[in-house]
Amino acid sequence: MIGAHTDSPTLRVKPVSKKQAEGFIQVGVETYGGGLWHTCAVSPCIELEPACVASALLSLNPGFDRDLSIAGRAMVKTEKGDYLQKLVRIDRPILRIPTLAIHLDRQETFTFNKETQLFPIAGLVAADLNRTGPSPGPGPATPESSTASNETSKKSFAPLKASTERHHPYIVELIAQEAGVPVASVIDFEMILYDTQKACIGGLNNELIFSARLDNLGMSYCSTMGLINSLSSPIALDNEDCIRLISLFDHEEIGSNTAQGADSNFLPAFIRRLSVIGPGNDETQTAYEQTLATSFLVSADMAHSVNPNYASKYEPDHKPEMNKGTVVKINANARYATNSPGIVLLQEVARRGEVPLQLFVVRNDSSCGSTIGPMLAAALGARTVDLGNPQLSMHSIRETGGVYDVGYGVKLFESFFEHYSHLGGKIIVD
C-alpha cells in the first residue's frame, strides 16, 4: 500500500462572505491548515507540524499581492429536485489581498490580523453598480399585495438566506456559469482560493519545478503513476499474490480526524472488505488480521531539501539534496514510522528499480513534523515506512522541487508494487 494526502494549506470562503469597505467589494475567508501565509494566500494539502504551524501563524503574510481565484464544489438543485455536486474552477484572477505600502507602516517584521486584514478585494462597488444598475426599491404597499406577499412567503420559506444574499451575487453567477446551471440552482458551495500562476519548469538547466501544492500532490502523482506503470505488462499480475493499493486522503493539513482523513476508518474498513473476497473458508474470521500481518505501507509525503541560505537548520549528516533521490524520513520519537526492517525492504526495492535514496532526521534542537504514517501504522499494525521527494519552501504558495526526483519517485513506487510480493517474506523479524 501507498498512502498520501491531497490537501494543502489555503484560504476558504466563509459561509457568509459578502463584504464591502471603503468602496471595495471584499470576500470573507478563513484559514485552512498551517501555511506560510506571508507567501501564500492559498493553495487548494500539512505535514503535521504543530510547532512550525504555530510560528507560521504568528508571522503570516497570506498570499498578499498574488493573482487569486476560487475553486471547489457547488451543490446544485436539478429540475427533478435532486441535489448534485459540481466541481468548479474560475480560471481567471478575480481576487487579491493587497499589502499596505511600506510608506504607511514601516514594520521590522510583517504582521497582520487574520480576521480583519486578510480579506481579499474582488473589485469596486462603483464598477459593480455600473454592471448591474441600482436595485429597484419596493413599490407602494396595498392590501392585495400584502396578502399575496404573505402567501408567497409561506410557499418559499427558506431556513437560510439564498447564496446570492450570503455571497456577492457576481461570484455566485461565475460559479453557476462554470457549473452550467442557473444561479438559483446554486444552493451552497465550498470554495477555496488558489494562485492562478501555473506551474513551470525552471533553473538554468531546466532541472527545477516551480509550483503550488507540491506538498503533497507531488507524491500523490508519483504513487498514482507508480501503480499504473506497475500494471503496464499484460502479465503483470500473473504471479501476484498481493493487492496493489494506493489511498489518497484529504485533511492531513488539519489533523486527518475526518471521514475523508487518514485517522478515519476508511482504509481499515476497505482492507477488511478486500481481505474476505474470494471463496469462503474457515479462515475468513481472521482474514483481516492475517492480511495486515503480511502487508506493508509506504507513507508518501514530500520531504525537506537542504536550503542553502539556512543550512544551519539541518542536521549536518542528513541534508537531503534535490534531484538526488527520494528521502527516507526517520525519527526516534516516532514522528515518522520508519524503522530498520522498513529501510532494508525499501533499499532492496530501490536497488531493483535503480533509484537513489537519501536519509533524513531533524536536529535534536529542532521540532519534527509528522505524517499520516504513524497514525496509520498504529491503526493497522502494518509495517510502515515514511518517505518523500525533497522540496524547498514547503507550505508556501510557490514551492520548489526537482524535475528528476519525480521520475525517481514514480520508478521507486513501480518497483515497490512489482517486487514486494517476493521481498516481503525475506525481511524476517522474530
QUIRA-V273256 format. One record per backbone hydrogen bond with DSSP energy under -0.5 kcal/mol. NH is the residue of the N-H (numbers start at 1). CO is the residue of the C=O. If there is no record, write none. Layout:
[[NH/CO] [NH/CO]]
//
This chain:
[[2/245] [3/298] [4/247] [6/249] [8/45] [10/32] [12/30] [13/191] [14/28] [17/15] [17/166] [18/166] [19/26] [21/24] [24/21] [25/123] [26/19] [27/120] [28/17] [30/12] [32/10] [35/33] [36/395] [37/35] [39/36] [40/36] [48/46] [48/370] [49/47] [53/49] [54/50] [55/51] [56/52] [57/53] [58/54] [59/55] [59/56] [63/37] [63/61] [64/61] [65/97] [66/63] [68/66] [68/95] [69/194] [71/192] [72/88] [73/190] [74/86] [75/188] [76/74] [76/84] [77/185] [78/82] [81/78] [84/76] [84/82] [86/74] [88/72] [90/70] [91/89] [92/90] [94/68] [95/68] [96/121] [97/63] [98/96] [104/101] [105/101] [105/102] [107/105] [114/112] [117/113] [120/27] [121/96] [122/25] [123/25] [125/23] [128/124] [129/125] [130/126] [131/127] [132/128] [133/129] [146/142] [147/143] [148/144] [149/145] [150/146] [151/147] [152/148] [153/149] [154/150] [155/151] [156/152] [157/154] [165/162] [166/162] [167/163] [171/168] [172/168] [173/169] [174/170] [175/171] [176/172] [177/173] [178/174] [179/175] [180/176] [181/176] [185/182] [186/183] [187/75] [187/185] [188/75] [190/73] [192/71] [193/11] [194/69] [196/67] [200/210] [202/208] [206/203] [208/202] [209/401] [210/200] [211/209] [211/399] [216/214] [217/213] [218/214] [219/214] [220/216] [221/217] [222/218] [223/219] [224/220] [225/221] [226/222] [227/223] [228/224] [229/225] [230/226] [231/227] [231/228] [232/229] [236/233] [238/235] [240/237] [244/242] [245/243] [247/2] [249/4] [249/247] [250/260] [254/251] [255/252] [256/251] [258/256] [261/258] [263/256] [264/261] [269/265] [270/266] [271/267] [272/268] [273/269] [274/270] [275/271] [276/272] [276/273] [277/274] [284/281] [286/283] [287/284] [290/286] [291/287] [292/288] [293/289] [294/290] [294/291] [295/292] [297/383] [298/1] [299/297] [299/385] [300/3] [300/298] [301/299] [301/387] [303/389] [305/303] [305/391] [306/320] [308/306] [310/307] [311/308] [313/310] [314/311] [315/361] [318/315] [320/318] [324/321] [326/356] [327/388] [328/358] [329/327] [329/386] [330/360] [334/331] [343/339] [344/340] [345/341] [346/342] [347/343] [348/344] [349/345] [350/346] [351/347] [352/348] [353/349] [354/350] [354/351] [355/350] [358/326] [360/328] [366/363] [370/48] [371/335] [375/371] [376/372] [377/373] [378/374] [379/375] [380/376] [381/377] [383/295] [385/297] [386/329] [387/299] [388/327] [391/303] [392/400] [396/393] [399/211] [400/392] [401/209] [402/390] [403/207] [406/402] [406/403] [407/403] [408/404] [409/405] [410/406] [411/407] [412/408] [413/409] [414/410] [415/411] [416/412] [417/413] [418/414] [419/415] [420/416] [423/419] [424/420] [426/423] [427/423] [427/424] [428/426] [429/427]]
//
